[in-house]
Amino acid sequence: METVEVVLAMLVAVIASGYVARVLPVALPLPLIQIVLGAVISGVFGHGVALDPDIFFLLFLPPLLFVDGWRIPKIGLFRDRATILELALGLVLFTVVGAGYLLHWMIPAMPLAVAFALAAIVAPTDPVAVSSITARVPMPPRLQHIIEGESLLNDASGLVCFRFAVAAAVTGHFSPARAGLSFLWIALAGIAAGVAITFAITRAHGILQRRFGEEDGVPVLINLLTPFGAYLVAERLNASGILAAVAAGVTMSYLELSGGATPGTRIRRNVVWDALQFTLNGTMFVLLGEQLPDIARGALHPDGGQPFDPWWLAGRALAFSLGLVLLRFVWVWISLQLTLLNRRRLGRQAFAPKLRVMLATSVSGVRGALTMAGVMTLPLALPDGAPFPARQLAIFLAASVIVVSLLLAGAALPALLRGLRMPDEPDANCGEDGARHAATLAAIAALEQARKAPGRIDGDPDPALRDQALGHVLRLYRHRLDATDVAGGNGDAQAQQRTERAYRLLALNAERDTVLRLARRMDISDETARKLLRQIDLLEARYQQD
């Protein structure tokens, strides 16, 4: 029963964190507030929820990575693929080597293999933590796409390096050739599993839906279970379940374009995923905060070892965290110089980034709960029964890196990003206004064809009412066409759109107030009131997004 109470307290902490973030006079990253609340819960109850890495990976990561892969802009992901791969692969290896030797130099008692293992698990940035930071900081879109793309793809390279570093620490042997082949299998098989499972589930669901029909909630539930299926299949193949979940999300975004889902399903699915993403994001960091008191006690008083001085620990933790930022900055500078050199060699236009761009990219490397769960998988003992060397110290340093990276990003990014300019996103073939214009023209053409056709569609009464209804709908679409016809850059048309939107929102507010008043007086049923309010809310959301 007490465990249930702790879990409920965690969910309340997630809710409270949003209000705390708005009350505090200083803007702090939401994940950091959730970590603090988790530590408070651990202190109140005397213990937190035990973090089982396998269960954590299964319950939290697949849905969160799936929805991130689903919603990340694909044009930006593929356009900047070279930069993203440089960060997701090259930076991880560079960090493992550089941070590993740095750790071993600062703490000679930590074996080099263990130092490499710790460096490997803190090398990948956490996509959940990155999303939490970028959601509250106005980051240039192109930089945000690069940071998010890196965080989605660098987990596999970091976890492979971590796995082989731990194996080297346990057995004393390491094979670069075997590590390279293992990385290829883990990455490629994981991506293939995510694509195949998502495609198979979507196709099977479509067949069953057309043949038997289904309840309204079934498509949403199938969508929620898809990332877990991709993750479990990839893990069974000894591949990356993390990359499988990301690949499943990217695949789903393309399959969604087929138009197989109904509008109602899309609305319900988005609402469910928004709520689930917020809940899991917050719970992850609250859970991380609950581990911190035990981690600090374990580091200060290791079992069977000499107690560490708190100031010595804090100094090493801060130096290691800042060293990771410095290594990231060095790699970003080197990779950008090589990219500029290559573009000049090919005769292409090169954008020389400012120092602030490189600094912002460096401090955006936020670590999160993925690092914490990974470092918890360090073995308790070596094959001969001896304790795994420096295990508690490694866990403490990993937790410190998470906290320091969140603090640094929250403090530095607003100043670095203020007024920051980057190369504009290349224009798509058809912008938002162009797409609306084309859709409106297609709708008018379909209505004109229906007016000329002798047949009737469902709901047609008699010819007179049919012509009246068609004329009314055509007038609405022609009015929309006048409002969206900005192909020549007509500023008056854009001003008309803004003014019309303001009046539509005013009218919708009046409609909502009337429906609520009728419901309070019981002139209409609750069911009718909810239906009308939902329609009004959807229309208002549509106009507010314009």
N, C-alpha and C positions, 0 to 999 in steps of 0.2 A: 504493500500500500504506500509506503514511503517513497518508493521509486516512482509510482504514478504521480504523487504530489510534486516530486522534483521535476518531472516532465511537464506537468501543468505550470509549474513556476517558470520553467524555461519559455513556454509559449507566452505567458504573461510578460516576461522580460522582453521578448521580441516586440510585443505591442508597445510596451513602455519605452523602448529605446527610441522609437520614432518621435515620441513627445519630448523625451529628454534632449534629443538632438536639437529640437527647436527652442527649448527653454534655455539651454546653456548660452552664456554670452559669447563664448568662443566656439567657432565652428570646428567640430571634431568629426572624423569619419565615423559613420554609423557602425561599421564593424568593431571599431575600438570601444565604443560605448557598450555594445553587446558583449564584448569580452569582459569588460569591467562588471557588468551585471551578472555574467556567469560566475565570476569569482565571488561576488557577493552571495549568490545562491549557494555556492559551495560552502562558504563560511557559515551561513544561516543553518543549513541542514547538516553541517559537519562532514559532508561528502557530496560529490556530484555523481552524475551518471558515468559509469565506467565506459571508457572509449575503447571498444573493440574495433581494431582497424578494418577487419574484413567486413563486419556489419556496416561500419561507417561508409566504406567505399561503395557497398552495394546500395544502401538506402539513400544516400545523399548525392553522390557524384553523377550517376546515370541521368536522373531527370534534369539536374541543373546544367550539365554539359550538353544534353540533348536540346534543351530550349535555347541555350546560347548559340549552338550551332545552327539551329533552326532560324533564329532571328538575326544573326550577324549578316551585314550587307555582303552579298556574294560578289558584287562587282568590285568592291574595294578589296575583298579577300584575294581575288585572283589577280587584280591589277598590281597589288603590292606583294605578290607571292615571294619574290626574290628577297625583299627586305624581311618579310615575316619568317622565311626559312633560315635566313642568316641569324635571326634572333632565337628561333626555336631549336635550331640544331647547333650552329657554331657557338653561340653565346653560352649554351649549356655546357658544352665540352670545355670551353675556355674557362668558365666559372669553376667547373669541377677541378681542373688542374690548378688554377691560380688560387682558389679558396682552400683547396686541400693542402697545398704547401704552406699557405699562410697560417692555417690552423695548426699544422704540425710544428711550425716555427714558434708560434705564440704559446702553444701548450705541448711541449715535448713529450709529456706523459701520454698523450693521445697518439696511438699508432697511426702511421700514415694511411693505412687502408681504411681505418675508421674515420679519419679526417676526410678522405675522399668520399666515403659514404655520406657523411653529413653534408659535405659540399654539394653532392649530387641531389640530395633531397630538398635542399634550399635553393637550388638553381632554378627550377621551374617557377614561374609566376603563377598565381592562383587565379583562374578565370572568374571565380565568384568574388574574390576580393577586388580584382580589377574592375569588375562591373559595378560593385558597390561604390568604389571611389569615383569612377567616371560618371556615375549617375548624378553625383552631387557637385561635380566640378565641370565648368564649361570648357571642355577640351575640343580643339579643332577636330572635325570629323575624320580627316585622313589619319591623324596621329592616333585617334581613338580606335580606328579600324585596325591599325598595325598592332597596337598594344593588345587588343582583344584577340586578334588572330594568333599572335605569338603565344598568349596564355592558353589558347585552346590546343595548340600543337606541340608545346614543349614538354608536356607531361611524359610522353613516351620516352623521349631521349633521357630525361632526368631519372625516370624510374629504372630504365635499363642500366644506366651508370650506377645507380644506387644498388641494384640487385647484384651486379658483378663486384662492386666494391665490398659489399657485405660478404659475398662468397670468398673474396680474397682475404678478408679479415678472419674468416672462419677456417679456411683450408690452407691459406698461404700461397695459393696459386691463382694466376690470372692469364687468360689467353685473349689477346686483342682480336685475333681472327674469329674466335668463337663469339666474342662480344659483338663484332660487327654483323655476323650472320644472324645472331639472336635479335639484334635490333631490327634488321630488315624484316624478319619473320613477325616480330611483335607489332611493328608498325603497319606493314602491308596487310597482314592477316587480320589485324584489328579493323582497319579501314574497310577491307572487303567484307568482313562479317557484319559491320554496321550497315553497309549499303545493301547487302543481300537480305538480311533479316527485315529491314524496313520495307524493301520492295516486296518481299514475299508476304508480309503481314498485310500491307496495303492492298495487294492484288487479291489475297484470299478474302479479306473483308469486303472488297467490292463485289466479288462473286456471291458471297452469302447475302449481302444486303439486297442485291438485285433479285435473288431467287426467293428469299424468305421474308424480306423486310426486317425491321429491328426496332427496339425501343430507343427513345431519344438519347439516353445516357450511354448507350453502347459505344458509339464512335469515340466519345471522349475517353471512356475507360480503356479502349484499345490503344488510343494515342498515348495515354499515361503509361501503359505497360510496355510499349515498344522499346524505350531505352533500356529497360531492365532485361528484356529478351536479348537485345544486341550485346549488352554488357556480359551476360552470363554465357552466351555462346562463345564470345571471344575469349573469355577466361578459360572455358573448357578446352579451347584450342591452344592454350598457353600464349595467347596474343594479348594485346592491350585492350582491355575493356573500356578504358577511358577514351581512346581514339575511336573505338566502335560506337560509343555513345555520341561523340561529336559527329562522326560520319553519318550516323542515323539521323541526327538533326538536320544536317546539310541536305541529305537525301530527301527527308520529309518536306523541306522547303521547296524542292523542285517538284515532288509529286503533288504537292498542294496546288501547283499551278495548273494541274489537269482539270481542276474544277469539280472533282468528284464529291467534295463535301458540300452539304447544304448550308445556306446562310445561318440557320439556327445553330447548326453544329459548330460553325466557325466562331460564332459569338460565344457560345457556352465554353468552347475549348479555350479561347483566349482568356476568359474570366477565370477559369479553373487554373490555367497555367500561371497567370499573374499572381493569384493567391498562393499557389504552391511554391512558386519561385521566391516570393517574399518570405514565406514561412520557413522554407528550408535554408535560405541564405542566413536569416537571422539565427535559426536554431544551431547552425554550424558554428557560428562565432560564440554564441552563448555556451555551447558545449565545450568549445576550446577554452573559454574563460574558466569553466569549472575544473579543468585539468591543471590550471596554473599553480594553485596552492600546493598540490601534491608534487608537481614538477619542481617547484622551488625547494620544498623540503627534501626531496630526493637528491637534488644537486648539492645542497648545503651539507647534508648528512648521508652520504652514500653508504649503502650496506657494506660493512666490512672494509670501508676505506677511510682515509683521512678526511675530516671535515674541511671544506673550502672556506676561505675568507670571503664574506659577501662582497666587499669592495673589489677584490680580485676577480670574482665572477662577473660583477657588473662591468668592470673595465674590459675584460676579454669579450663579453657579449657585445658591448658597444663597438669595440674595435672590429670585431668580425662582421657586424652588420654594416658598418661604414665601408669596410673593405669590399663587401659585395657590391655596394653602390659604385665604388671606384672602379672595380673590374667591369661592371656593366657600362660605365661611361667610357672606359678605354675601348671596349669592343664596339660600342656604338660609333665612336669617332673613327676607328679603323675601318669599319664596314662602310661608313658613309664616304670616307675618302676613296676607298676602292670603287664604290658605286659611281662617284663623280668622275673618277679617272676613266672608267669604262664607258660612261656616257659621252665624255669628250672624245674618246678614241673612235666611237661610232658616229660622231658628228651630231649627237642629239643635244637638245637644250638641257643644261644642268642647273639645278637649284642649289646654291650654296647655303646650307642651313646655318642659322644663328646658333650661338652658344646656348641660348635658352632652350632651343629645340632639343639639343643633346642632353641638357640637364633635366628637362622635363621627361624625356624618354628614360633617363637613368633612374630617377626617383619614382617612376611609374611602375617599376618592377616590384609590385606588392606581393608578399607571400601570404598564405592563408591556411585554412584548415587542412588542405591537401598535404602540405608540408608536415603538419602535426601528426596526421594519421599515418603518413609514411614513416616518420622517424620512430613511431611507436612499434613498428614491426621489427625493429632491431632485436636480434636474438637475446635471450636472457643469459645464455651460457655458451661456451665453446664446446666442441666435441669431447674434449677431455674433462668436462665438468667445471672448468674454471669460469668465473663470471666474465661476461662479455666486457672487454675493456672500455672504460669511459662511457658506458651506456647512459647513465643518468646525466652526465655532463653534456653529452650530445643532444639529449632531449631538451635540456634547459637552453642550450644555445639555439636550437631550432625555434623554440617558443619565443626567445628574445628577438630573433630575426623577424618573426611575424609582427610582434608588437612595435619594434623600431621602424620597420618598413611602413606600417600603417601610420605611425606618428609622423614620420618624415614626409610621406605623401600628402597627408592632411595639412601639414604646416607649409610645405614648400610649393605644392602644385598650384594653389590659387595665385600666388605671386608670380610664378614662372609662366603661367598660362594667360595672365592678364594682358590682353592686347597682342597675343602671339599670332603671327601670320605664318601660314604654311602654303605650299602650292595648292591652288584650288583643285577640287575634285573635277576630273574631266567630265564634261557634260554628257549625259546619256543621250541616246538617239532621240528620245522623246521625253520631255519633261512632264511634270505633273499637270500643268495646264494643257499641254498638248494631248496627253492621254485623256483628260476629261473632255476636251474638244472632240477627239476622235470617237469616244464612247457616246457622246451626245449625238453626233452625226449618225452613228450606227442605229441608235434608238429611234431617231426621226425617220430614217429610211425604213426600218421595220414597221413603224406605225403607218407610214404612207402606203407600204405594200399591203398591210392588213386592211386599210381603208378601201383599196382597189379590189381586194380578194372577195369573191362572192360568199365564201364560207364564213362560219362563225366559230369563235373560240369559247371555251368554258365560261359560263356566266353571261353570255350575250343574251339580252332580252329580245326586243324587236329592233328593226332597222333604225328607227328614229332615235331611240335611246343609245343604240350602238354608235351612230354618227356623233351624237352629242358627247358621249364618253370619250371617243377617239379625238374629237376636236379639243376637248378640255386637256387631255394628256399631251396632245401635240403643242398646245399653247404653252404648257409648262416647260416642255423641252426646248421650244424655240426661245423662250425667255432665258433659259439656262445657257443656250448657245450664244445669245447676245452678251451674257455676262462673262462667258469664258473665252470669247473670241478675242484673244490678246496676241495673236500671232505677229502682229506688227508692232508689238511693244506699246500698246495703247495704255498709258497710265490712267486715263479716265475710267477705262473698263475695270482696272484693278481697284481703283477707289470705289467704284460702284459695287464691286463684290464685297469689299469690306463694310460698306454702309449697309448693304442688303443683309449681310450676315448679322450685323448688330441688331437690325430690326427683327430678323427671324428669331434671334435669341430672346429678344424682348417679348415677342409673341408667344414663344414656347414657355417662358416663365409664367405668362398670364394663363396659358392653358393648364400648366401644372397646378397653379394655385386654385384654379376652378375645380379641377378633378379632386384635389385634396379636400376642398371645402364640401363638395358633393358627397365624398366618402365619409367625412366627419358627421354630416347630417344624415347619413345612411340613405341618401337618395339613390345611390348606386351601390352595387355589391362590392365586396373586397376584391373578388376575382376580376370584375370589370375595371376597378380602379388600378389594380396592379398591371393589367394588360395595357391600359392607356398610358400609365406612367412609364412603362418600359418603352413604348413607342416614342414617347416624348423624349425620354432620356437618350435613346439611340440617335434620334435626330439632333439633339443638342450636342452629343459627343461628335457627331459627324461635322457639324458647323464649327465647333471649337477647334477641330484639327485642321481646318482650312488655313 
